[in-house]
């Protein structure tokens, strides 16, 4: 993966992170 565009990785994080953040928030709501 050498020379792989970093913009693609950033875009992947941009798509994945909100999903993880959503699950964490809902998990906290359920645990409370």
MMTF fields as JSON, N, C-alpha, C and O atoms, coordinates in Angstrom:
{
  "mmtfVersion": "1.0.0",
  "mmtfProducer": "UNKNOWN",
  "numBonds": 127,
  "numAtoms": 128,
  "numGroups": 32,
  "numChains": 1,
  "numModels": 1,
  "chainsPerModel": [1],
  "groupsPerChain": [32],
  "chainIdList": ["A"],
  "bondAtomList": [4, 2, 8, 6, 12, 10, 16, 14, 20, 18, 24, 22, 28, 26, 32, 30, 36, 34, 40, 38, 44, 42, 48, 46, 52, 50, 56, 54, 60, 58, 64, 62, 68, 66, 72, 70, 76, 74, 80, 78, 84, 82, 88, 86, 92, 90, 96, 94, 100, 98, 104, 102, 108, 106, 112, 110, 116, 114, 120, 118, 124, 122],
  "bondOrderList": [1, 1, 1, 1, 1, 1, 1, 1, 1, 1, 1, 1, 1, 1, 1, 1, 1, 1, 1, 1, 1, 1, 1, 1, 1, 1, 1, 1, 1, 1, 1],
  "groupList": [{"groupName": "UNK", "atomNameList": ["N", "CA", "C", "O"], "elementList": ["N", "C", "C", "O"], "formalChargeList": [0, 0, 0, 0], "bondAtomList": [1, 0, 2, 1, 3, 2], "bondOrderList": [1, 1, 2], "singleLetterCode": "X", "chemCompType": "L-PEPTIDE LINKING"}],
  "groupTypeList": [0, 0, 0, 0, 0, 0, 0, 0, 0, 0, 0, 0, 0, 0, 0, 0, 0, 0, 0, 0, 0, 0, 0, 0, 0, 0, 0, 0, 0, 0, 0, 0],
  "groupIdList": [1, 2, 3, 4, 5, 6, 7, 8, 9, 10, 11, 12, 13, 14, 15, 16, 17, 18, 19, 20, 21, 22, 23, 24, 25, 26, 27, 28, 29, 30, 31, 32],
  "secStructList": [7, 6, 6, 7, 7, 2, 2, 2, 2, 2, 2, 2, 2, 2, 2, 2, 2, 2, 2, 2, 2, 2, 2, 2, 2, 2, 2, 2, 2, 2, 2, 7],
  "xCoordList": [0.842, 0.0, 0.881, 0.429, 2.124, 3.007, 2.566, 2.214, 2.588, 2.175, 0.663, 0.144, -0.033, -1.493, -1.958, -1.463, -2.882, -3.323, -3.834, -4.726, -3.267, -3.699, -5.114, -5.822, -5.527, -6.882, -7.924, -9.015, -7.579, -8.52, -8.646, -9.747, -7.518, -7.542, -8.319, -9.115, -8.071, -8.799, -10.298, -11.12, -10.64, -12.049, -12.678, -13.842, -11.888, -12.395, -12.672, -13.715, -11.735, -11.941, -13.155, -13.934, -13.3, -14.422, -15.752, -16.744, -15.757, -16.996, -17.193, -18.316, -16.077, -16.187, -16.34, -17.142, -15.582, -15.564, -16.954, -17.304, -17.755, -19.095, -19.925, -20.722, -19.745, -20.489, -20.064, -20.905, -18.743, -18.244, -18.706, -19.134, -18.621, -19.018, -20.49, -20.874, -21.312, -22.741, -22.986, -23.806, -22.266, -22.441, -22.006, -22.651, -20.902, -20.416, -21.439, -21.716, -22.002, -22.978, -24.217, -24.735, -24.694, -25.887, -25.588, -26.462, -24.338, -23.946, -23.995, -24.47, -23.499, -23.505, -24.945, -25.26, -25.81, -27.211, -27.85, -28.63, -27.513, -28.094, -27.567, -28.306, -26.278, -25.679, -26.145, -26.186, -26.498, -26.889, -28.244, -28.748],
  "yCoordList": [-1.204, 0.0, 1.259, 2.335, 1.12, 2.295, 3.277, 2.887, 4.546, 5.558, 5.63, 6.275, 4.972, 5.029, 6.423, 6.97, 6.994, 8.37, 8.49, 7.75, 9.416, 9.6, 10.147, 9.959, 10.824, 11.398, 10.278, 10.465, 9.12, 7.993, 7.494, 7.188, 7.41, 6.95, 7.936, 7.544, 9.234, 10.248, 10.146, 10.295, 9.893, 9.788, 8.554, 8.576, 7.465, 6.248, 6.523, 6.133, 7.195, 7.54, 8.455, 8.339, 9.371, 10.308, 9.563, 9.987, 8.436, 7.659, 6.734, 6.537, 6.159, 5.144, 5.777, 5.306, 6.837, 7.395, 7.8, 7.458, 8.516, 8.879, 7.655, 7.713, 6.544, 5.33, 4.788, 4.418, 4.742, 4.253, 5.187, 4.733, 6.49, 7.483, 7.311, 7.45, 7.01, 6.825, 5.607, 5.654, 4.508, 3.289, 3.505, 3.02, 4.239, 4.499, 5.316, 5.031, 6.332, 7.183, 6.382, 6.521, 5.545, 4.763, 3.746, 3.41, 3.251, 2.302, 2.982, 2.402, 4.216, 4.959, 5.201, 5.107, 5.512, 5.769, 4.508, 4.572, 3.36, 2.107, 1.735, 1.207, 2.011, 1.633, 2.536, 2.119, 3.779, 4.734, 4.344, 5.028],
  "zCoordList": [0.0, 0.0, 0.0, 0.39, -0.434, -0.436, -1.501, -2.614, -1.155, -2.109, -2.245, -3.155, -1.344, -1.394, -0.984, 0.001, -1.711, -1.414, 0.02, 0.436, 0.761, 2.144, 2.197, 3.186, 1.131, 1.118, 1.178, 1.716, 0.625, 0.676, 2.107, 2.563, 2.823, 4.217, 5.08, 5.932, 4.843, 5.606, 5.326, 6.231, 4.077, 3.712, 4.351, 4.751, 4.446, 5.085, 6.561, 7.085, 7.228, 8.633, 8.772, 9.719, 7.804, 7.832, 7.767, 8.36, 7.032, 6.909, 8.102, 8.565, 8.605, 9.654, 11.039, 11.846, 11.323, 12.678, 13.184, 14.314, 12.386, 12.872, 13.247, 14.183, 12.525, 12.838, 14.196, 15.016, 14.431, 15.712, 16.82, 17.881, 16.575, 17.565, 17.914, 19.075, 16.922, 17.13, 18.015, 18.931, 17.735, 18.509, 19.952, 20.882, 20.134, 21.495, 22.267, 23.432, 21.617, 22.29, 22.667, 23.775, 21.75, 22.045, 23.14, 23.94, 23.174, 24.203, 25.57, 26.546, 25.626, 26.883, 27.329, 28.515, 26.375, 26.704, 27.274, 28.224, 26.685, 27.165, 28.542, 29.373, 28.788, 30.068, 31.198, 32.355, 30.864, 31.9, 32.494, 33.385]
}
